[in-house]
Amino acid sequence: MKDEINEMDRRELNEDSFKSAQGASQITPEEWQARIDLAALYRLAALYGYDDLIWNHITMRVPGTDHQFLLNKFGLLYNEVTASNLIKVDEHGTVLSGPTDVNTAGFVIHSAIHNAHPDMKVVFHAHAPAGLAVTALKDGLDYLIQDTSMLYGDIGYHDWEGLSLTLEERDALAKNIEGKSCLIMRNHGFLTVGETAGEAFMNMYYLIRACQVMVEAYSTGLPLDKGPEEIWKLSRRQYADFPPGKYEWPALLRQLDQVDPSYRQ
């Protein structure tokens, strides 16, 4: 009975917030659902320690558009982001709805991906402390544990070019993540993408954990067993039956609703 009441409360919250937002500007039901999912990603990033005060950014393509995408208002903590306070911009950085407080680096990094890769609907950038050390390692990430195999061969690298404030960096970003789900931005941070919010989040979750485990394993000073390449390839194929986010996302939303459902507003 409790779950039924909670589900009813969630539906009413979604409907009331949608009507309020629709009164301020023309927002389709599809866009409103995208806003809820993106706001949930911000809250989950804060919950799991992938945020960085007011910095970093997560974006989602607006359903039914070619290059418009949603991102956070610059200056908000991740646990302050809601469906209604997200900003909508086009490929040129023009604000279509919401406040004009757009993080320049956020636009540069995310427009690079959204403009070049239509299939990458969600782009998640993070400076997660648990994995930052690996961005400074010359040889990058080692695959050491089973669940890292779902990312085997799926991680690209992007050389550091200083703060991402110029449009010239976009071509390299788009090229380096082509055909990949994850990007290690050397001396900087991480980027993961997905067709859905759940896919982008779980790619980040496993990428960060892989980095954390690698640092911990190497810190022991003991010999490491990296496993044979054929088994890594086999495990990668086996994980195809468990697409990232498909099963985890509903559970993650339930977790958020138990903590604070205000992201839906």
C-alpha positions as CSV (number, residue, x, y, z in Angstrom):
1,M,0.0,0.0,0.0
2,K,2.9,2.4,0.8
3,D,4.4,1.9,-2.6
4,E,1.0,2.6,-4.2
5,I,0.7,5.8,-2.3
6,N,4.2,6.9,-3.2
7,E,3.6,6.2,-6.9
8,M,0.4,8.2,-6.7
9,D,2.3,11.1,-5.1
10,R,5.0,10.9,-7.8
11,R,2.4,11.1,-10.6
12,E,0.6,14.0,-9.0
13,L,3.9,15.8,-8.4
14,N,4.9,15.3,-12.0
15,E,1.5,16.5,-13.3
16,D,1.3,19.6,-11.1
17,S,4.9,20.6,-12.0
18,F,4.3,20.0,-15.7
19,K,1.2,22.1,-15.7
20,S,3.0,24.9,-13.9
21,A,6.0,24.8,-16.3
22,Q,3.7,24.5,-19.3
23,G,2.0,27.7,-18.2
24,A,5.3,29.6,-18.4
25,S,6.5,28.2,-21.7
26,Q,5.6,25.6,-24.3
27,I,7.0,22.3,-23.0
28,T,5.8,19.0,-24.5
29,P,5.2,16.0,-22.2
30,E,8.3,14.4,-23.8
31,E,10.5,17.3,-22.9
32,W,9.1,17.4,-19.4
33,Q,10.0,13.7,-18.9
34,A,13.5,14.4,-20.2
35,R,13.8,17.3,-17.7
36,I,12.8,14.9,-14.9
37,D,15.3,12.4,-15.9
38,L,18.1,15.0,-16.3
39,A,17.3,16.5,-12.9
40,A,17.4,13.0,-11.5
41,L,20.9,12.6,-13.0
42,Y,22.1,15.7,-11.2
43,R,20.7,14.5,-7.9
44,L,22.2,11.1,-8.3
45,A,25.6,12.6,-9.2
46,A,25.4,14.5,-5.8
47,L,24.3,11.4,-4.0
48,Y,27.1,9.3,-5.3
49,G,29.8,11.9,-5.0
50,Y,30.3,12.7,-8.7
51,D,29.5,16.4,-8.3
52,D,32.0,19.3,-7.7
53,L,30.2,22.1,-5.9
54,I,28.6,24.3,-8.6
55,W,31.0,23.0,-11.3
56,N,30.6,20.4,-14.1
57,H,27.5,19.7,-16.1
58,I,25.2,17.0,-17.4
59,T,23.1,17.5,-20.5
60,M,20.3,15.9,-22.4
61,R,19.1,16.4,-26.0
62,V,15.5,17.8,-26.1
63,P,13.3,15.1,-27.6
64,G,12.2,15.9,-31.1
65,T,15.0,18.3,-31.9
66,D,18.3,18.0,-33.7
67,H,20.7,20.0,-31.6
68,Q,18.8,21.6,-28.7
69,F,19.8,20.4,-25.3
70,L,19.1,21.0,-21.6
71,L,21.7,21.8,-18.9
72,N,21.9,23.2,-15.4
73,K,21.9,26.8,-14.4
74,F,25.4,27.9,-13.6
75,G,25.8,28.5,-9.8
76,L,23.4,25.8,-8.6
77,L,24.5,22.9,-6.5
78,Y,23.5,19.6,-8.0
79,N,21.0,19.0,-5.3
80,E,19.2,22.2,-6.2
81,V,18.6,21.2,-9.8
82,T,15.0,20.5,-10.7
83,A,13.1,19.8,-13.9
84,S,11.8,23.3,-14.1
85,N,15.0,25.2,-13.5
86,L,17.0,23.6,-16.3
87,I,18.0,25.8,-19.2
88,K,17.4,25.0,-22.9
89,V,19.9,26.1,-25.5
90,D,20.5,25.5,-29.2
91,E,23.7,24.5,-31.0
92,H,24.9,28.1,-31.0
93,G,24.5,28.6,-27.3
94,T,21.4,30.7,-27.6
95,V,19.2,30.3,-24.6
96,L,15.8,29.3,-25.7
97,S,14.2,29.1,-22.2
98,G,15.3,29.6,-18.7
99,P,17.9,32.0,-17.2
100,T,21.0,33.0,-19.2
101,D,23.4,31.7,-16.6
102,V,25.2,29.1,-18.9
103,N,28.6,27.7,-18.0
104,T,30.8,28.3,-21.0
105,A,32.8,25.2,-20.6
106,G,29.6,23.2,-20.2
107,F,28.4,24.5,-23.6
108,V,31.7,23.9,-25.3
109,I,32.0,20.3,-24.1
110,H,28.5,19.2,-24.5
111,S,27.7,20.9,-27.8
112,A,30.7,19.1,-29.2
113,I,29.0,15.8,-28.5
114,H,25.4,16.7,-29.2
115,N,26.1,18.4,-32.5
116,A,28.3,15.6,-33.9
117,H,26.7,12.4,-32.5
118,P,22.8,12.3,-32.7
119,D,22.7,8.9,-30.9
120,M,24.4,10.4,-27.8
121,K,21.4,11.9,-26.2
122,V,22.8,12.3,-22.7
123,V,26.3,13.6,-21.9
124,F,27.6,13.4,-18.4
125,H,30.8,15.2,-17.4
126,A,32.4,14.8,-14.0
127,H,35.5,15.4,-11.9
128,A,34.8,12.5,-9.5
129,P,37.6,12.5,-6.9
130,A,37.6,8.7,-6.7
131,G,39.0,8.5,-10.3
132,L,40.8,11.7,-11.0
133,A,44.2,10.2,-10.3
134,V,43.8,7.9,-13.4
135,T,43.4,11.0,-15.7
136,A,47.0,11.8,-14.8
137,L,48.5,8.4,-15.6
138,K,50.3,8.2,-18.9
139,D,49.1,4.7,-19.8
140,G,45.5,5.4,-18.7
141,L,43.1,2.8,-17.2
142,D,43.9,-0.9,-16.7
143,Y,41.0,-3.4,-16.8
144,L,41.3,-5.4,-13.6
145,I,37.8,-6.4,-12.3
146,Q,34.9,-8.3,-14.0
147,D,32.4,-5.4,-14.3
148,T,35.0,-3.2,-15.9
149,S,34.7,-5.6,-18.9
150,M,31.4,-4.0,-19.9
151,L,33.6,-1.0,-20.9
152,Y,36.3,-3.0,-22.5
153,G,37.4,-1.3,-25.7
154,D,34.7,1.3,-25.1
155,I,36.9,4.1,-23.5
156,G,38.5,6.9,-25.5
157,Y,41.1,9.5,-24.4
158,H,41.2,13.2,-24.9
159,D,44.3,15.3,-24.3
160,W,44.2,18.2,-22.0
161,E,43.9,21.6,-23.8
162,G,43.4,23.8,-20.7
163,L,40.0,25.0,-19.6
164,S,37.3,24.1,-22.2
165,L,36.4,27.7,-23.2
166,T,37.1,27.7,-26.9
167,L,35.0,26.2,-29.7
168,E,38.1,24.9,-31.4
169,E,38.3,22.1,-28.9
170,R,34.9,20.7,-30.0
171,D,36.3,18.8,-33.1
172,A,38.8,16.9,-31.0
173,L,36.2,16.0,-28.3
174,A,33.8,14.7,-30.9
175,K,36.4,12.7,-32.7
176,N,37.9,11.1,-29.5
177,I,34.6,9.8,-28.2
178,E,33.4,8.6,-31.6
179,G,32.3,4.9,-31.2
180,K,32.8,5.0,-27.5
181,S,30.6,5.3,-24.4
182,C,33.3,6.8,-22.1
183,L,36.0,9.4,-22.5
184,I,38.9,9.9,-20.1
185,M,39.9,13.6,-20.4
186,R,43.6,13.6,-19.5
187,N,44.5,15.7,-16.5
188,H,40.9,16.8,-16.3
189,G,38.0,14.4,-15.7
190,F,35.5,12.1,-17.3
191,L,32.8,12.0,-19.9
192,T,30.2,9.4,-20.4
193,V,27.3,9.2,-22.9
194,G,24.1,7.2,-23.4
195,E,20.9,6.9,-25.3
196,T,19.2,7.3,-21.9
197,A,19.9,8.9,-18.5
198,G,20.3,5.5,-17.0
199,E,22.9,4.4,-19.5
200,A,25.0,7.6,-19.1
201,F,24.9,7.3,-15.3
202,M,25.8,3.6,-15.2
203,N,28.7,4.1,-17.6
204,M,30.0,6.8,-15.2
205,Y,29.4,4.6,-12.2
206,Y,31.5,1.7,-13.6
207,L,34.2,4.0,-15.1
208,I,34.8,5.7,-11.8
209,R,34.7,2.4,-9.9
210,A,37.2,0.9,-12.3
211,C,39.6,3.9,-11.7
212,Q,39.2,3.6,-8.0
213,V,39.8,-0.1,-7.9
214,M,42.9,0.3,-10.1
215,V,44.4,2.9,-7.8
216,E,43.7,0.8,-4.8
217,A,45.1,-2.3,-6.4
218,Y,48.3,-0.6,-7.5
219,S,48.7,1.0,-4.0
220,T,49.2,-2.5,-2.5
221,G,52.5,-2.9,-4.4
222,L,51.7,-6.6,-5.0
223,P,51.7,-8.3,-8.4
224,L,48.5,-7.9,-10.3
225,D,46.6,-10.5,-12.4
226,K,45.1,-8.6,-15.3
227,G,43.5,-11.7,-16.9
228,P,43.7,-12.9,-20.5
229,E,42.5,-10.7,-23.3
230,E,40.2,-13.4,-24.7
231,I,38.3,-13.5,-21.4
232,W,37.9,-9.7,-21.3
233,K,36.4,-9.9,-24.8
234,L,34.1,-12.8,-23.8
235,S,32.9,-11.0,-20.7
236,R,32.2,-7.8,-22.8
237,R,30.0,-9.9,-25.1
238,Q,28.2,-11.4,-22.1
239,Y,27.4,-8.0,-20.7
240,A,25.5,-7.2,-23.8
241,D,22.6,-9.0,-22.3
242,F,22.5,-6.4,-19.4
243,P,22.5,-3.0,-21.1
244,P,23.6,-0.3,-18.6
245,G,20.7,1.5,-17.0
246,K,17.9,-0.8,-18.2
247,Y,17.5,-2.4,-14.8
248,E,19.2,0.1,-12.5
249,W,17.4,3.3,-13.5
250,P,14.0,2.5,-12.0
251,A,15.7,1.5,-8.7
252,L,17.8,4.6,-8.7
253,L,14.7,6.8,-9.1
254,R,13.1,5.0,-6.2
255,Q,16.2,5.7,-4.2
256,L,16.0,9.4,-5.1
257,D,12.3,9.6,-4.2
258,Q,13.0,8.2,-0.8
259,V,15.7,10.9,-0.2
260,D,14.1,14.0,-1.9
261,P,11.6,13.9,-4.7
262,S,11.8,17.7,-5.3
263,Y,13.9,17.1,-8.5
264,R,10.6,16.4,-10.2
265,Q,9.3,20.0,-9.7
